[in-house]
């Protein structure tokens, strides 16, 4: 069975005396999972925005009164 190669990313940040180093290793299956999670977050955000602006779309008079108050 073939082993999957992992993708590696590293970053190093230095500000005066402080130093930060981060390394990440992710397999292709992990990248697919991360992509699915990000897609879910973006789709749920659009649903929240749609719901939050529902009053303004259905009742323009109510939305205008709320904006003035």
N, C-alpha and C positions, 0 to 999 in steps of 0.2 A: 504494500500500500504506500502511496506517495504522501510524504509529509508536506504540509502547506508552509510556505515561507511567511514569516511575519514581517509586517512593515514597521519600521522603527523611526521615531522622531525624537529629537533632543533639542532643548533650548537652554541657554545659559544667560543669566542676566546679572549684571554687577552694577550696583549703585553705591558709590563711596566705599564704605566698609562692609556693606551687606552683599551677599552673593546668593543667587537662587539658581538651582539646576533641576530640570525636570526631564525625564526620559519616559517614553511610552512605546510599548510594543503591542501591535494589534494584528490579529490574523484576518484573512479575508472574510471569514464568518463574522468576526467582531465588527469589521467595517460595515457589513451588511446590516447587522443589528443596530449599530449607531445611526446609519442612514434611516432605518425604519423609525427609530425613536425621534430623530429630528423631524422627519416627515409628519409624525403624529403630533408633535408639538406645534408645528406650523399650521396644520389643519385645524387643531383645536383652538388656536388663537383666532383664526378666521371665523370660526363658529361663535366665539365669544364676542368678537367685534360685531358680527351680524346681529346677535341677540341684543347687545347693548344699544345699538342704533335702531332697534325695531320700533320704539315709540316715535322717533322722529319720522320714520317712513310711513307709519300707519296713521299717525295723528299730528299733522303739521302744526295745527293750532296749539296743541298741548306743548309741543316742542318749543314753539315761539314764546309761550308764556313762561316756560321753565328757563329759557335763555335770558329773558328780561329780569327775572326774579333773582 
